[in-house]
């Protein structure tokens, strides 16, 4: 199989260097790399040029249009039988494409995705952010698992498809704000077979500060509301858990002056939940610091995501499309 790997980049020349080093070391060699620089001030052209002797690489600079439309431009420039889209903030294991190729030789899939993990070189906060987004205790294990509390949809940090899928669907219709989830749902509704390749994982860098991670969670909440306006049935009970977390905290505070015993029981339940988070994170990363930070990142998932749901449900009634609505 011949793969076209499309990587949009925006002001991240240092990170794309690491991505290209991972692609240079791939054990499977039948692929091309298409870098789409989405109007960056810090261009990645010099970085891409350094790999011309080692990779079949093509660099394109376009006017800033959003990552979804940057990927569409990459689609139009690609030649592969299969197209894979990756983010620029990842580390790729050397057998990534080998795993994809071997799986597709044995299994009929039109569209696929792979999980993400935390690399040993990541900072404690990045590992804690990884925990908060992948643990069953926080997200129901919905990201990159076959068995989870919600249907599996590939995400754009690690997503591939047959060329026919792109040609028939037209690619991304949103520049950002849930553009990959909208695309995955539309692919499924078109009737294509979607699956997870568990061994085709990448290491995905998370936000490196609690404040940045919280803001990202608010954006995720906004994205969920945006997708809901395109596909109302996509909003499941599990996506409303952050709102239940808010209600739990509110009820606990309201009961404090009137029924303090019950309020303390609820507080005990909350503390027990965070104790489970701490224990799971400690066993996963073998780090006391990461385990403690995982409590904070897990709380950020509920508080940030929930606030995003509330804020954008009240603020806007039409789908968010960059340049048309705010």
C-alpha positions in Angstrom: 0.0 0.0 0.0 1.1 3.6 -0.6 0.2 6.1 2.1 -0.1 9.9 2.0 0.6 11.4 5.4 -0.9 14.9 5.8 0.3 17.1 8.6 -1.0 20.6 9.1 1.4 22.9 11.1 0.9 26.3 12.6 3.9 28.1 14.2 5.4 24.8 15.3 8.7 24.2 13.4 10.4 22.6 16.4 7.6 20.1 16.8 7.4 19.2 13.1 11.1 18.4 13.3 10.3 15.6 15.8 7.5 14.3 13.7 9.7 14.1 10.6 12.4 12.3 12.6 9.8 9.7 13.5 8.7 9.3 9.9 12.3 9.1 8.7 12.8 6.0 11.0 9.7 4.1 9.8 10.3 0.4 9.1 7.6 0.6 6.3 8.7 2.9 3.5 5.9 3.2 1.0 4.6 6.7 1.8 4.8 10.4 1.1 4.7 13.3 3.6 2.7 16.4 2.9 3.3 19.3 5.2 0.7 22.1 5.0 1.9 25.2 6.7 -1.4 27.0 7.6 -0.2 30.7 7.4 2.5 30.4 10.1 4.6 33.3 11.1 7.3 30.8 12.1 7.4 28.8 8.9 8.5 25.1 8.8 9.9 25.2 5.3 13.6 25.0 6.4 12.8 22.0 8.6 11.0 20.2 5.8 13.9 21.0 3.4 16.3 19.2 5.8 14.5 15.9 5.1 14.3 16.0 1.3 17.0 13.4 1.0 15.4 11.1 3.6 11.7 11.4 2.8 9.4 11.8 -0.1 8.3 15.1 1.4 6.3 18.0 0.0 5.9 21.4 1.7 3.0 23.7 1.0 2.4 27.2 2.5 -1.1 28.5 2.4 -3.1 31.4 3.8 -4.4 30.7 7.3 -7.7 28.8 7.0 -7.9 26.5 10.0 -6.6 23.0 10.4 -9.6 21.3 8.8 -9.3 23.2 5.6 -5.5 22.9 5.7 -6.0 19.1 5.7 -8.4 19.4 2.7 -5.6 21.2 0.8 -3.3 18.3 1.7 -5.9 15.8 0.4 -5.9 17.6 -2.9 -2.1 17.3 -3.2 -1.9 13.6 -2.2 -1.3 10.5 -4.3 -1.8 7.7 -1.8 -4.2 4.8 -1.9 -4.7 5.5 1.8 -4.5 9.0 3.4 -3.5 9.4 7.0 -3.8 12.7 8.9 -1.6 13.4 11.9 -1.1 16.4 14.2 2.2 18.2 14.4 2.6 17.7 18.2 3.2 14.0 18.2 6.0 11.4 18.4 5.6 8.5 16.0 6.9 5.0 16.9 9.1 3.4 14.1 6.6 0.6 13.5 3.6 2.8 13.2 3.0 2.4 9.4 4.0 -1.2 9.6 1.2 -1.8 12.1 -1.3 0.1 9.9 -0.3 -1.8 6.8 -0.4 -5.3 8.4 -3.8 -4.6 9.9 -5.3 -3.3 6.7 -4.0 -6.4 4.8 -6.1 -8.6 7.0 -9.1 -6.4 7.9 -11.4 -4.5 5.6 -11.7 -0.9 6.8 -12.5 2.3 4.9 -11.6 4.6 7.8 -9.5 3.9 10.9 -7.9 5.5 13.8 -5.3 4.7 16.5 -4.9 5.5 20.2 -2.5 7.9 21.7 -0.2 7.5 24.7 2.2 9.5 26.9 5.8 9.2 26.0 8.4 8.7 28.8 10.0 12.0 27.8 6.8 14.0 28.5 6.6 16.4 31.4 4.6 15.4 34.5 1.7 17.8 33.5 1.6 16.3 30.0 1.3 12.8 31.5 -1.4 14.0 33.9 -3.3 15.5 31.0 -2.9 12.2 29.1 -4.4 10.4 32.1 -7.4 12.8 32.3 -8.2 12.3 28.7 -7.8 8.5 28.5 -8.9 7.1 31.9 -12.3 5.4 32.2 -12.7 7.4 35.4 -12.8 10.7 33.5 -13.9 10.1 29.9 -15.3 6.7 30.1 -12.4 5.5 28.0 -13.9 6.9 24.9 -10.6 7.9 23.3 -8.9 5.1 21.3 -10.6 2.1 22.8 -12.7 -0.6 21.2 -14.7 -1.2 24.4 -15.8 2.1 25.8 -18.9 4.0 27.0 -19.5 5.6 23.6 -19.1 4.7 19.9 -15.5 5.0 18.5 -14.8 7.8 16.1 -11.3 8.4 14.8 -9.7 11.8 15.7 -7.5 13.9 13.6 -4.3 13.4 15.6 -4.2 9.8 14.2 -6.8 9.1 11.5 -6.7 7.4 8.1 -9.0 6.5 5.3 -9.2 5.2 1.8 -8.9 7.9 -0.9 -12.5 7.0 -2.0 -13.8 8.2 1.4 -12.3 11.7 1.0 -13.4 11.9 -2.6 -17.0 10.9 -1.8 -17.4 13.0 1.4 -15.5 16.0 0.3 -13.3 16.1 3.4 -13.7 18.6 6.2 -16.6 21.1 6.2 -15.4 22.8 9.4 -12.0 24.6 9.8 -11.9 23.8 13.5 -14.2 23.4 16.6 -14.9 19.6 16.4 -14.0 19.3 12.7 -12.6 15.8 13.0 -15.5 14.4 15.0 -18.0 15.9 12.5 -16.0 14.3 9.7 -15.9 10.9 11.4 -19.7 10.9 12.1 -20.4 11.9 8.5 -18.1 9.1 7.2 -20.0 6.6 9.3 -23.4 7.9 8.1 -22.2 7.5 4.5 -21.9 3.8 5.2 -18.2 3.3 5.4 -16.6 0.8 7.8 -14.7 2.4 10.7 -12.4 0.7 13.1 -9.6 1.1 15.6 -6.1 -0.2 15.0 -4.9 -0.6 18.6 -1.3 -1.2 17.8 -1.1 1.9 15.5 -0.6 4.3 18.4 1.2 7.6 18.6 2.6 9.7 21.5 0.5 12.8 21.7 1.8 15.8 23.5 -0.7 17.5 25.7 -0.8 21.1 27.1 2.1 21.8 29.3 0.3 23.9 31.9 -2.9 23.5 33.9 -4.4 26.8 32.7 -3.8 25.8 29.0 -5.3 22.4 29.6 -8.3 23.9 31.2 -8.8 26.3 28.3 -8.5 23.3 25.9 -11.3 21.5 27.9 -13.5 24.6 27.5 -12.9 24.4 23.8 -13.7 20.7 23.7 -17.1 21.5 25.4 -17.8 24.1 22.8 -16.9 21.6 20.1 -19.3 19.1 21.5 -22.2 21.6 21.3 -21.1 22.5 17.8 -21.2 18.9 16.7 -24.6 18.5 18.5 -26.0 21.2 16.2 -25.0 19.2 13.1 -25.9 15.8 14.6 -28.3 16.2 17.5 -28.2 12.4 18.2 -24.4 12.6 18.8 -24.8 14.2 22.3 -24.9 11.2 24.7 -25.4 10.9 28.4 -21.6 10.4 29.0 -21.0 13.9 27.4 -23.2 15.4 30.1 -21.3 14.0 33.0 -19.4 17.3 33.5 -22.8 19.0 34.0 -23.6 16.4 36.6 -20.3 17.2 38.3 -21.3 20.8 38.5 -24.7 19.9 39.9 -23.1 17.6 42.5 -20.9 20.4 43.7 -23.8 22.9 43.8 -26.0 20.5 45.7 -23.2 19.7 48.2 -22.7 23.4 48.9 -26.5 24.1 49.2 -26.9 21.3 51.7 -24.0 22.4 53.9 -25.9 24.9 56.1 -29.1 22.9 56.1 -28.1 19.2 56.2 -24.3 19.3 57.0 -24.1 15.6 57.5 -25.4 14.8 54.0 -23.1 17.5 52.6 -20.1 15.8 54.3 -21.2 12.4 53.0 -21.2 13.9 49.5 -17.8 15.5 50.1 -16.5 12.1 51.2 -17.7 10.6 48.0 -15.9 13.2 46.0 -12.7 12.6 47.9 -13.0 8.9 47.3 -13.4 9.5 43.6 -10.2 11.6 43.5 -8.5 8.9 45.6 -9.3 6.4 42.8 -7.9 8.8 40.3 -4.7 9.2 42.3 -4.3 5.4 42.7 -4.9 4.6 39.0 -2.5 7.4 37.9 0.1 6.3 40.4 0.1 2.7 39.1 0.1 3.8 35.4 3.0 6.3 35.6 4.8 5.2 38.8 5.1 8.9 39.8 3.7 10.6 42.9 3.9 14.0 41.2 2.0 12.8 38.1 -0.7 11.1 40.4 -1.3 14.4 42.2 -1.4 16.4 39.0 -3.8 13.9 37.6 -6.3 14.9 40.3 -6.1 18.5 39.0 -6.3 17.6 35.3 -9.2 15.3 36.0 -11.1 18.1 37.8 -10.2 20.4 34.8 -11.9 17.9 32.4 -15.2 18.2 34.3 -15.0 21.9 35.1 -13.6 23.1 31.8 -15.7 20.8 29.6 -18.8 21.5 31.6 -18.3 25.2 31.4 -17.8 24.9 27.6 -21.1 23.1 27.3 -22.9 25.6 29.4 -21.3 28.8 27.9 -21.8 27.9 24.3 -25.2 26.4 24.6 -26.4 29.6 26.1 -24.3 32.0 24.0 -25.0 30.7 20.5 -27.8 28.9 18.7 -26.3 28.3 15.3 -23.3 26.0 14.4 -19.9 27.7 14.9 -18.1 28.2 11.6 -14.9 30.2 11.6 -15.3 33.5 9.9 -19.2 33.4 9.9 -20.2 33.1 13.5 -18.3 33.6 16.8 
